[in-house]
Amino acid sequence: AKRMSNLLPRWSPETGHIDFYYWYYGTQAMSRIEGPRRDRWMKAIVETLVDNQRSKKRECEFGSWDPVDPWASAGGRIYSTALNCLSLQVARKVGKPR
């Protein structure tokens, strides 16, 4: 958790810091702990994904994410969107009061 809290999700194609696979499993792992590390991770994943989701309603890609991580060449837009939706689902579930 300490290491992951130092490697928060951020959208930076120039430096190669986009990794949907890591973000998904990181979100799963961080959802199982409590405290500020988890809170920082969840805030970062939600902000990063929501800010970079295709948002123009007239585009065919509306609501999806561009396949820009290292693994996207194998799965394309479907892979990117599926993992990012799953990450958001976990993050939003964790963020709700129990």
C-alpha positions as CSV (number, residue, x, y, z in Angstrom):
1,A,0.0,0.0,0.0
2,K,2.9,2.4,0.8
3,R,4.5,1.8,-2.6
4,M,1.2,2.1,-4.5
5,S,0.3,5.3,-2.7
6,N,3.6,6.7,-4.2
7,L,2.6,5.5,-7.7
8,L,-0.9,7.0,-7.9
9,P,-2.8,6.9,-11.2
10,R,-2.1,9.8,-13.5
11,W,-2.8,10.3,-17.2
12,S,0.5,11.1,-18.8
13,P,1.0,9.4,-22.2
14,E,4.2,11.4,-22.7
15,T,6.0,9.6,-19.8
16,G,4.2,6.3,-20.1
17,H,2.4,6.6,-16.8
18,I,-0.9,5.2,-18.1
19,D,-1.5,1.5,-17.1
20,F,-5.1,0.5,-16.9
21,Y,-4.2,-3.0,-15.8
22,Y,-2.2,-1.7,-12.8
23,W,-4.8,0.8,-12.0
24,Y,-7.6,-1.8,-11.9
25,Y,-5.7,-4.3,-9.7
26,G,-4.4,-1.4,-7.6
27,T,-7.9,-0.2,-7.0
28,Q,-8.9,-3.7,-6.0
29,A,-6.0,-3.9,-3.5
30,M,-6.4,-0.4,-2.1
31,S,-10.1,-1.0,-1.6
32,R,-9.2,-3.6,1.1
33,I,-7.4,-1.2,3.3
34,E,-8.5,1.8,5.2
35,G,-7.0,5.2,5.8
36,P,-5.4,8.1,3.9
37,R,-3.5,5.9,1.4
38,R,-6.7,4.3,0.2
39,D,-8.4,7.7,0.1
40,R,-5.6,9.3,-2.0
41,W,-5.7,6.3,-4.4
42,M,-9.4,6.4,-4.8
43,K,-9.4,10.2,-5.4
44,A,-6.7,9.8,-8.0
45,I,-8.3,7.0,-9.9
46,V,-11.7,8.7,-10.1
47,E,-10.3,12.1,-11.1
48,T,-7.9,10.6,-13.6
49,L,-10.5,8.4,-15.3
50,V,-13.4,10.9,-15.3
51,D,-11.1,13.7,-16.6
52,N,-9.9,11.5,-19.5
53,Q,-13.1,9.7,-20.5
54,R,-14.5,10.6,-24.0
55,S,-17.2,13.2,-23.2
56,K,-18.5,14.5,-26.6
57,K,-21.9,12.9,-26.9
58,R,-21.9,13.1,-30.7
59,E,-18.8,10.9,-31.0
60,C,-19.1,7.2,-31.4
61,E,-16.5,6.8,-28.7
62,F,-18.6,8.7,-26.1
63,G,-18.1,7.3,-22.6
64,S,-15.1,5.2,-23.5
65,W,-11.3,5.6,-23.0
66,D,-8.7,5.7,-25.6
67,P,-6.5,2.6,-25.8
68,V,-3.3,4.3,-24.8
69,D,-1.7,2.1,-22.1
70,P,1.0,-0.6,-22.8
71,W,-1.6,-3.4,-23.0
72,A,-4.2,-1.7,-25.2
73,S,-2.7,-3.0,-28.5
74,A,-4.1,-6.4,-27.6
75,G,-7.5,-5.3,-26.3
76,G,-8.2,-1.9,-27.8
77,R,-10.9,0.4,-26.8
78,I,-13.1,-2.4,-25.3
79,Y,-10.2,-3.5,-23.0
80,S,-9.5,0.1,-21.9
81,T,-13.2,0.9,-21.3
82,A,-13.9,-2.4,-19.5
83,L,-11.0,-2.1,-17.0
84,N,-11.7,1.6,-16.4
85,C,-15.4,1.0,-15.7
86,L,-14.5,-1.7,-13.3
87,S,-12.0,0.5,-11.5
88,L,-14.6,3.3,-11.2
89,Q,-17.1,0.8,-9.9
90,V,-14.8,-0.3,-7.1
91,A,-13.7,3.2,-6.3
92,R,-17.2,4.5,-6.1
93,K,-18.4,1.6,-3.9
94,V,-15.5,2.2,-1.5
95,G,-16.2,5.9,-1.3
96,K,-19.8,5.4,-0.1
97,P,-20.5,5.5,3.6
98,R,-21.2,2.1,5.2
